[in-house]
């Protein structure tokens, strides 16, 4: 069975493509390579095209039985500064992908969503029943796609799994693929970089109502995420209903916890600079992932030390090859 991995040259999409391959699927990567990286597609067929190119999408979709969609812009700050870019790609172009998927007769769709659809959560740990009230254009764009998928399920029978990630992190065990963001905004690679000749790590806020005063987040290994995507696809193949699921570990780690893990992995000190809080950063964001375990038989298996050590292995690989 062939699956079109839209945005498969990116961080999470490239890991999902490998998870599909390990599970016996043919993964075909569709990516513009504007933000993706050709090196992350090695070993796969790559169709180089933009998500907005409906003609090229139409041709690719004729060859597959399902779709995994990762091709979204995903910088919260940028979405505030340039919402037009986010609504054009994450909403308008994504809607074109949904329409082409329906027209191709495909009825299985796994969607890369985000915990940003919840905004400031009403309660923590966050369940799927929390109100969806995003506080930035990025979260709003993802929520639009969730609404569209819900409507397309009712109208056209397009069954979907909307997977709401918490903080994706880490790298494949092989050390062959991992994060290649530019600019890099994720805490773990920034902390690791701050152990070397890179700039200091900015800590935004040390006065939060948490045990050590820094923000707490739910870090989930990217291979655990990829495994959940395969299980979600298999759920739909078996005739399962459309679902929306949180993907996280169910436990939180603070900024200082991440720094300690980075220092343990590298044997070096993380250079840091303390600063004020950033507007809109909630103190704690942790998933309740019980529904994913019930529906998919899935749970995250890797905790922070393994996540950070895998990221460090990948970072050293990138440094050697650059």
N, C-alpha and C positions, 0 to 999 in steps of 0.2 A: 504494500500500500504506500502511495506517495503522498507526502505532505509538503505544502508550500510554506516555507518559513520566511515570512515577510519581515525584513529587518534582521535577517540571520547573520549579517556581518557585524552586528553589534555585540555588546557585552552579554546580555542574557540570551539573545537569539542564537548566538554561536554555541553556547552551552546546551541549549535546548536541541539544536540540530544534532549534536553528538549524542545526546540522550536518546533521541529518536532512532539514530543509527544503531546504537547499542541494543535497542528494543526490537530491531528487525524491520524498521521502516526505511523507505527511501526518502531522505530529506533533500528537497531542492530549495536552495537559498535564493531569495529575490531581494536585492538591495541596490540602492543607488550609489553606495560607497561615498556619499557626501559626509556622513558621520560614521559609517561603518568602515571596516578595515579588511582588505583583501586577504591578509595573512590569517585572519580568523576563519576564512572559508576554505582553507586548504583541505583537500580530500572530499569536497562536495561540488556538485554542479552549481554554478553561480549564474543566475540570470541578472545582468546588470540593468536595472531600470528603476525609475521613480514610482512611488506609490500612486502618484497622480496620472501616470501614463496608462490610461485605461485600456488602450489597444494592446500594449505589451502584457499587462495583467491578464487580459482576456485570453491571450494565447497561452500564458503559463498555467492558468487555472484549468484549461482543458485537459491537462496532464495529471491532475492530482485529485485526491479524494477528501482532503481536509485542509484547513488553513490554520496556522498559528501567526498571530499578528503582533509584531514587536516594533514596527516602524513608526515611532512617535518621538517628537522632541520632548525632552524630559528635564529641563532646568527650570526650577520654580521661579528663581529670580528673573531669568530671561523672559519667562512667560508674562511676568508683570510689566516688564519694560517693552515687550514686543508681542502683545497678545495676537496681533494679526497673523504672525508667523505660526503661532500655535493653533489657532482656529483653522487656518488654511490646511495645515498638514494633519493635525490630530483629529479634526472634525470633517472638514470638506473632503479631503483626499481619502480619509478612512471610510466615509460614507460611500464614496465611489468603489472602494474595495468591497464593501458589503454588497453593493448592488451587483457588481461583477460576480461575486461569489454565488449569489442567488441565481443569477442568469446562467451560470455554469452548472447548475444543478447540485451544487455542494451544500450539504446540510450539517456540517460539523465545523465549528469555529472556536478556537481557543484564543482568548483575548488577554493581552497584557494590560491589566489595570493597576491600581495603586491605592494605598491607604489614604492618599491625598483626597480621595472622593469624600472622606468623612469630615475633612476640615478639623476644627477643634472638637475632639470627641466628647460626647456626653458622658461617657464612662470609660474607664480603663480597668482591665484589658478590654480591647475593642472587639465587639462581636459584629457579625454581619447585619444585625438588627439596629445598629447605631444609625441615627439620621445621616443621610448623605448631604452634607452642606459644605462643599469645598470653599476655600478662602483665597484661591488664586486661579488664574486662567488655566494653568496646567491641570489641576484637579478638575476644573469645570469641563475641560476638553475630554478628559477620560470619562467623566460622568455622562456626558452627552452620548458617547459611544455605548456605554452601558444601557442607557435608555433606548438607543436605536436597536441594540441587540435584543432587548426585551420585546420591543415592538415587532421586530422581524421574526422572532420566535412565534408570537401569536398570529401574525399575518401570513408568514411564508414557511413556517416549520424549520427555520434555521436555529438549530440547537447550539447553545454556546456554553462555554465555561468562562466566566469573568473572574480572573485571578488577581486578587488585590494584594500586591506585594507590600511588605514592610521594607526593611533596609537590606537590599541585596549586597552581598560582599563576597570576598574570596575569589578563588580561581580553580580551574580544573586541576585534578591531581597530577596530570601529566606535565604541568608547567608549560603547556603549549599554547594555551589561550587564557585570557583574563581581561582585566579592565584596561582600556586604552581610550580614556576620555580626554578631550581637549576643549575647554579647560577641565581639569579634574576638580570635582567638588565634593567627592565622597571622603568621609572622615578617615577610614582605614588606610587607603593609599596615601593620603596627605600626612597621616601620622608616621607611616613608614618612611616617606620621603624626608620627613623632618629629623630622621635619625642620621641622615647623611649630610651632604653639602647643600641640600635644598633649603628653602626658606623655613622660618619658624611656623609651627602650627598655631593658628589662631583659635583660642578657646573663647567662645562667645557666651559669657555668663557663668559665674561661679556662685550665684546666690539663688538658684532655683530650689523649690521645696523638695529636694531629693537627698538621699543620704550623704552625698559628697558635694552637693551644690551644683553639679553639672547635669545637662540633659541626659535622659535615658531613652534609648531606642532599642528596637528589636532587630538584631542583625541576623540575617539568614544566609546560609551558604548558597552560592549560585547553583551548585549542583543539586542541592535539595530543591531549589526552585524548578530546575529543569526536570527533575524527576516528577514533580507535581504536574507539570505540563503534559508529560506523557500519560500519566495516570488519568488526567482530565480528558484527554483525547480518547483513551480506552473506555472511560465512563460513557462518553457520548456514543462510541461505536457499539456499545452493548445496549443502546436504547435508553440510556439514562436521560433524565430531564435536564434542562438548562439549570445551571447553578452559578451562584456568586460565592466565592470562597476567599477567606483571608489566608495568606501564606506567611507564617512567621514561626518563631520558636516558642512563643508564649512566655518568654522571659526577657528581661531588659538588661542592657549594659550601659553604663554611663560613659561619658567622654573620657573620664580618668581611667575607667576600666580598659577602654580601648588603648589608651596611652601605655598602660602597664603591659598589656598583651603585646603591643608593638615593641616595647623595650625587651620583653622576654624573648620574642622571636628573633630580634636582631642582635641582642647583646649590647645595644647602644642606647644612649639617652635621646628621648624625643625633645628637641628644642621647642619651646612653647612660649606663647605670649598671651597673657590674660586680657580680655576685653569685655565690654558690656554685652548684654543680651542683644540678640537680633530680634526685631519686631516679628511677631507671629510664630515664634518657636515654642510649641507646647513643652512643658516640663517632661512629660512621659508619654511615649507612644509605644504600646506593646499590644501584640495581637492575641486574641483568643482564636486559636486555630482548630478548635474541637470539631467544627463542622467539616473541615477538610479531612480530618482523620476518620470521621464517620462515613463520609460520602466516598472518599477515594482510598481509604486505608493508608493514608499518608501522614507522616509527621517528619519534622526536621530532625536530623540526626547529628548535626555538627554544631558545636558551640564555639564561642568566641576564640579560644586559643587555636583551634584547628582552622577556623576561618582566617585569622590573621597570618598564621604560618603559611597557608596556601597562597595568600596574597603576596607574601614576602618571597616565596619561591618564584612566582611569576614575575615580580618586579626585578629580581636578579636576572631572570632570563632576558627581559627587555633590555636591561642595562648592558648585558653582554653582547646583544645583537645590534645595539645602536652605535 
